[in-house]
Amino acid sequence: MAKKIQLHIPEPCYENWEKMSASERGRFCASCQKEVIDFTGMSDQQLVQFFRKPSAGSICGRLNQDQLETDIRIPQKRIPWLKYFFRFTLPAFLVSMKATAQGQIRFSMSDTVLIKPQNVVSKSAMKNCENPKALTSVEIKGRVVDEAGTGIAYASVVVEGTITGTVCDSQGDFNLKTVQSVKQPVLLFSAVGYSHQAVPLKSGINKVNNLIVTLKPLPALGEVVIAPLNGIVGKIIPRKAESVTDSFFENKETVYNNIKTSERALVKVFPNPVLRSQTVKISLGQNNDKEVIYIKILSMDGKTMHEKTYAAAMGTRIFDMPTNPQWPAGVYSVIVMDAKRKIIGVSELLIY
């Protein structure tokens, strides 16, 4: 009796065939970094011939719906390695054009191997995906400056609608690599104390040199007075709060003035502004001679949002600090202290 097999995809995948780049035998999937072989144009005989190759133990492929649950007869001529081949698991078949699905495909040796698809997309849900355009890489070099032409240190550069971005160096220079999308790319520039700037780029370009972006300073705020709508009357009982918070907020202006005139005050936080849940880097701006660094993040009402002691190797000057996705958007104070909780630097962080 002739042997036969059926193809079955138990757990379909919905990777977009249109977004895959062309390859020699089909497409290349950037998600799993594997070639997806196009079986849709193969006959039953060609499918059998393909799977007779022992090297095809783990592949990704694309099939038509009518190639699933269809008996594919195996030639009666004995194939010595066939019993070993059907022990392989083919972990990802991508079915598109007529239906799209992905999952583990298992073969077992019997007269008929029933492999039933699940959750396969209907024919009406598929689009014609012929001749997709490959994405082109784009490199942008430039500088972010203020109105006087001075570079803005650690300004942020982000491609609109993506998480691709970079941070300028201390001179305001940046180098950003991204991919050319179908729509016209737009770069978003921002820095603490400056208004945001959106710069559209021409479609079809693959390199930009000497892009100069000027950010305008935000207008200075005058004195702000907060008046409550309803007063609370009662006995006031003073309570001792944490000394670091008290001393910082009671003498904030003095602390800033003293530190800014000190050589130790070169504390930088970047990228800044930063999206919640992303990691920021805190730079001491000089060679660090401390063995322990203590970093504290305070909200503008004095609430401690983050505090951590960092063991700093001699000379270490940049530390990574994650932000919490639950933090509300706003301005936060970054306080850097030594092991004795003496303030050695202060900066501000804008979270959005």
N, C-alpha and C positions, 0 to 999 in steps of 0.2 A: 504494500500500500504506500502511495507517495506521501512523503512528509509535507506539511504545510504550516505556515505561521500566519498570525494576524498581529497587527501593530496596535498598541493600546497605550494611551497616555493618562495615567491615573490622576496626576496633579498638574493641570495646565499652568503655563506661565504666560504673561501678557506683555513681554518685552516688545517694543515697537519695531517692527521690521523696517519701516521707512527710515528710521533714524540710524540704522546700522550702515557702516561704510562697506563698499563693495570689496569682495575678495575673489580669489581665483575660482573657488568652488561654490560661492554663494555670497555670504556677508560676514562681517566681523562684528561681534557683540562686545561693546566696550564695558558692559556691566559685568560679564563673567570672563572677559578677556579670552574668548575662544572663537574659533571659526564656526559659523552656522552653515552647514552644507544644504544646498537646495536640491531636494529629492523630487520636487513637483513635476519635473519633466522626464523622470525615469519611468521605464516600463517595469512590469513585474520581474522580467528576466534580469534587467539591469539592477533592480533592488537586490535580488538574490545574489547576483555576481558581486555587488558591493559588500554585502554582509558575509560573503565567503572569505573575505580577507581577515585574517586573525588580528591584524593591527587596528581594526575598527572597534576595539573594545569599549571606548568611551568617547562619544561624539555628541555634537549638537546638530540638529537638522530641521528642515522645513518640509512639511508634507501637506498634500491636499486632503480634504476631508474624506474623499472617496478612496484614498489609499489606506484609511484606517478600517479595522474590522473587516477586511477583505482577505480571503484566503490567498496566500502567495505560495504556490507549490515549489517545493525544493526538488531538484532533479533526483531521480532514483539512483543515479550513480553515487556510490558511497563517498562521502567526504570525510576523511580520517579525523580531522580536527573539529568536526561539527559539534560533537558532544561537549567539547570544552568551550566552544564559542557561545553556546546558549546558556552558559553559566554567568556570562558577563552581564553587568547592569549598565544600561545606557542612560545616564542621568538626566539628559536634557534634550528633548525633541521639541523644536519650535514649529508649530503648525500655523501657516498663514495663507493669504490669498483667499481660500475658501473658509478657513477656520484657523484660529490661533490658539495654541495651548502648549504647555511645557510641563515636564515632570519625569519621574523615573519610569523607565520602560524595562520590564523584566521578561526574559525569555526562559522557558523551561522546555525540556525535550519531551515531546509527545506528538501524537498524530496531528492534533490541532492545538495551537497556542492561542487562547482567546485573550485579547488585550483590549479592554473596553475604555473609550475616552470618557472623561468627566468635564463638565463646565466648559465645553468647547464653544467658542464664539460663533454666532450664526453667520451665514453668508452675507446677509444684509449689513452686518456690522463692520465688514472689512472694506478697506479702500484699496484702490489700485496703487501699488507701491513700486512701480517700475522706474528705473533710472533715478534713484535718490542722489542728491548732491552731497558729496563729502564735505565735512566741515573743514575750513581753512584756519590755520593758526594766525594770530595777529599779535604783533609786538609793538607796544607803545612806550616811548621814552619821553620824558619831559620834566618840567619843574613847576612847583606851586609857589607863587610869590605873593607878597602884599602889594599895596598900591605904590610903595616906594621901590618896588623891585627886589626886595630882600626875600630870600627863600624862607618859607614857613616850615619849620622843623616838625617832622612826624605828622604831617597832614595825611588824611585818609583818602584813598582812591578806590572806588568800587564800581564794577560794571552793573548798571541798573538791571534789576530783575534777577540777579544771580548772587552767589556768595563769593564770586571771584573778585579779589581786590589785593591791595598792597598798601604799604605805609612809606611815606617819603623818609629820606634820611635826614640828618641834622642840617643839611643845606637846602632841603626842599626838593631834592631830585628823586625821581622814581623810575622804575622799569617794570612794566606790567605785561604779562603774557596771557592771552585769552584765546577764544575761538570766534570766528566770524559766523554769526547767526544769520537767519533769514532776514530779520528786522535790522534796522539801522542801530548799531550799538551806541549807547549813551554812557559816558563816564560821569560819576557823581563825586565831587570833591568837597571835603569838609575839614574843618579844624576848629579847635576851641577858640572862641572869641571872634570867629569870622562867619559870615553868611555862607550858606551852601551854594555850590555852583554846578550846573549840569552842562556837559559839553558833548554834543552829538558828533559822531564820526561818520565819515563817508562810507557807504556800503561798498564792498568789494576790495577794500584796501587790505594789505597784509603787513604793513609796517608804517609807523609814525615816529618821526624823530623831532626832537626839539619842540615839543608841545608846551607852550607857556600858558599857565592858567593863573589869573589874578583873582584873589579872594578879597572882598571888602570887609573891613572890620564892622562888628555889630555896634550899634549905638550904645554908649554908656548909660546905665540906669541911674537915676537919681535916688534919693533916699526913699526907702519903701517902708510904709507904716502899715501894720496889720492890726485892724480894729475888730474885736469879736462882736458878734451880733448880740449875744446873750452873756452877761457876766455871771461868774460863779462866786458866791459869797460863802465864806466859812473860815474856820481856823486854819492857818497855814503852819504846817509842821515841816521844818527843813529836814532834808535827808541827804546824807553824804553819798554822792554818786562816785563813779570811777574817776580817779584823779586825772587821768590822761584826757578824758572827755571834757571835764570841767576846765582844766587849764587851757585846753585848746580853744574852746568856744568863748570863754570869758576874755581871753587875750588874743583872739584870732588875728586882729589887725597887727598887734605887736609881734606875734609869732611870724606872720608873713613878712613883715618889714625886716625883721632881724635875719630871717633865713635867706631872703632874696639878696641881701648884701653880703652873705657869707659864701665862702668857696664851697661849702658843703651843700649848698641849696640847689645843686644841679639835678633835681629829681624830675624825670620825664615819664609820662604814662602814654603808651601808644599801643594800638590805634586809639584815637580819641577824637571824636565820639566813637563809642563801640556799641554793637548790638548785644542785648542781653543774652547770656549763656555763652558768649564767646570769651576767649582768653586774652587778657591784656598783658603787656610787658611793662615792668617797672624798672627804669634805669636810674642808677645813682649818679650817672654822668661823670664819674671819675673812678680811679682804681679804688676798690673797696678794701679797707684794712680791718674790717670788723669780722669776727668769727661767727657772730649771730646777728641776724637782721629781723626785726619785728615789724610787720606791716599791718596797719589797721585801716579799715574803710568805714567812714562815718557818713550817715545821711545828714542833710542840712539841719535836721531837728535834733542832732546829737545821738541818734540811735546807731549802735554798733552793728554793721552789716556783715563784716568779715574781719577776722583777726587770726594771724598765723605767724609762728616763729620759723624762720628759714635758716638752716645751717649753711653759712656762706663760706666757701673755700676762699683762701686769700686771693684777692684780685677779681673775684666775681662781682660784676656790676649790673647784670640784667637778671630779673627774676620773673617767672611766669605766675600769673594770678588769674584764676577763673572767676567769671562773674555768674551770678545766680539768675536763672530765667524768671524767678519770682520777684526780683527787685523791681520796684516801680521806676519808670523813666524819670530822669532828673539829674541833678548835679550832686556828686559825692566828693568828700574830702579824702585824700590819700595821705596818710601819715606814716612816715618811715622812722623807726626808732632803733637804738642800739639795745644791747642786752639789758641795760639798766633802765630802759624805757625813757631814755633821753631823746627828744626829737632831733633828728638830723636832716630831715627834709620833709616838705609838704607840697602836694600838688592837688589838682582837681581833675575829676573824671566825669565826663558827660555820658550817660547811658540812655539809649533810646530803644 
